[in-house]
Amino acid sequence: MGRRGERLAQTYLKKHGWRLIACNLRIGRDEVDILGMTPHDRVMVAVEVRTTATVGRRPSTTLRGRKSRALRRLARHFGRLASRRGIAFRTDLLAVDCSEEPPRITHFEQILGSETKFSPPAPHYLPRKGR
């Protein structure tokens, strides 16, 4: 069920104009489900697949404990890389509900808040000589 959900998530993102950089990327002991790009941001996407047993639970309830810590570690890692390059970065969640046909996908943007979002610094202008 998990692989099917991830394929559905990848198709969903592509249909919405995303470019997928990597899927199931391992960084140390953690794994990124999808690393993608929108025209404005680089985005790490966690994919949560729902079955009949988990329908009705909020996606945030599945991101607890070990899974939450791993997601935050990955967000810090990619956030630092993006910051060095002056690129905006965020972490999203795609909840794939496979309890119905066709499966339903709900997209939650920037689930970790603004701490992983990088905004480029304001431009620094040097004073002109002679002023």
VMD Tcl script that draws the C-alpha trace (Angstrom):
set ca {
  {0.00 0.00 0.00}
  {2.86 2.39 0.82}
  {4.52 2.12 -2.61}
  {1.18 2.67 -4.37}
  {0.56 5.74 -2.22}
  {4.00 7.13 -3.03}
  {3.44 6.60 -6.77}
  {0.09 8.39 -6.51}
  {1.79 11.25 -4.64}
  {4.49 11.54 -7.32}
  {1.87 11.62 -10.09}
  {-0.12 14.26 -8.17}
  {2.92 16.52 -7.79}
  {3.92 16.17 -11.45}
  {0.38 17.04 -12.56}
  {0.65 20.19 -10.45}
  {3.84 21.30 -12.21}
  {6.44 20.02 -9.77}
  {9.81 18.67 -10.83}
  {10.84 15.65 -8.78}
  {14.51 15.66 -7.78}
  {14.64 12.39 -5.81}
  {12.36 9.78 -4.28}
  {13.11 7.53 -1.30}
  {16.42 9.31 -0.74}
  {18.44 8.04 2.24}
  {20.36 10.55 4.35}
  {22.09 8.61 7.12}
  {19.42 6.59 8.92}
  {16.55 8.79 7.65}
  {14.65 8.70 4.37}
  {13.03 11.47 2.34}
  {9.90 10.26 0.54}
  {10.06 12.96 -2.15}
  {12.40 15.86 -2.79}
  {10.89 18.22 -5.34}
  {10.87 21.69 -6.83}
  {8.14 24.20 -7.47}
  {8.90 27.38 -9.44}
  {9.60 29.14 -6.11}
  {10.73 26.55 -3.56}
  {12.64 23.36 -2.97}
  {10.34 21.08 -1.01}
  {10.80 17.96 1.07}
  {7.57 15.95 1.02}
  {6.50 13.34 3.55}
  {3.90 10.93 2.17}
  {1.38 9.37 4.57}
  {-0.84 6.66 3.16}
  {-4.26 6.04 4.71}
  {-6.16 2.78 4.68}
  {-9.56 1.93 6.14}
  {-7.91 1.46 9.55}
  {-6.52 5.00 9.66}
  {-9.23 7.04 7.93}
  {-10.43 9.99 9.96}
  {-7.14 10.56 11.75}
  {-5.46 13.87 11.10}
  {-2.13 13.54 9.23}
  {-0.33 15.26 12.09}
  {-1.25 12.36 14.37}
  {0.89 10.03 12.26}
  {3.94 12.27 12.48}
  {4.93 11.68 16.08}
  {7.86 10.28 17.97}
  {10.64 8.76 15.90}
  {9.04 9.73 12.58}
  {8.68 13.36 13.64}
  {12.28 13.55 14.87}
  {13.56 12.05 11.60}
  {11.51 14.54 9.57}
  {12.88 17.46 11.58}
  {16.47 16.20 11.20}
  {16.01 15.99 7.43}
  {14.37 19.43 7.32}
  {17.33 20.95 9.20}
  {19.77 19.23 6.83}
  {18.06 20.41 3.65}
  {17.23 23.79 5.17}
  {20.93 24.44 5.80}
  {21.85 23.41 2.25}
  {19.13 25.63 0.78}
  {20.12 28.54 3.01}
  {23.73 28.40 1.79}
  {22.50 28.62 -1.78}
  {19.87 31.31 -1.14}
  {17.03 28.96 -2.08}
  {13.61 28.87 -0.40}
  {12.86 25.53 1.30}
  {9.85 24.04 3.04}
  {8.47 20.70 4.23}
  {5.07 19.51 3.00}
  {2.88 16.50 3.76}
  {0.77 14.58 1.26}
  {-1.93 12.43 2.85}
  {-3.06 9.72 0.44}
  {-6.42 8.16 1.37}
  {-6.58 4.72 -0.27}
  {-9.77 3.69 1.52}
  {-11.86 4.89 -1.43}
  {-11.61 4.76 -5.21}
  {-10.22 6.85 -6.66}
  {-7.77 7.57 -3.83}
  {-7.96 11.10 -2.42}
  {-4.84 13.22 -1.87}
  {-4.70 16.12 0.57}
  {-1.71 18.46 0.40}
  {-0.55 20.25 3.57}
  {2.10 22.90 2.91}
  {4.90 23.98 5.24}
  {3.97 21.58 8.04}
  {6.95 22.41 10.25}
  {6.26 26.13 10.38}
  {8.55 28.91 9.32}
  {11.69 27.55 10.98}
  {12.64 25.63 7.82}
  {11.53 28.32 5.39}
  {14.43 30.36 4.07}
  {13.89 33.88 2.87}
  {16.79 35.48 1.06}
  {18.28 38.43 2.93}
  {17.42 41.94 1.83}
  {19.91 43.18 -0.76}
  {22.85 45.04 0.67}
  {23.77 48.14 -1.26}
  {27.22 49.64 -0.98}
  {27.30 53.43 -0.80}
  {28.61 55.16 -3.90}
  {31.98 56.78 -3.64}
  {31.89 60.50 -3.15}
  {28.66 60.54 -1.13}
}
mol new
graphics top color blue
foreach p $ca { graphics top sphere $p radius 0.5 }
foreach p [lrange $ca 0 end-1] q [lrange $ca 1 end] { graphics top cylinder $p $q radius 0.2 }
display resetview
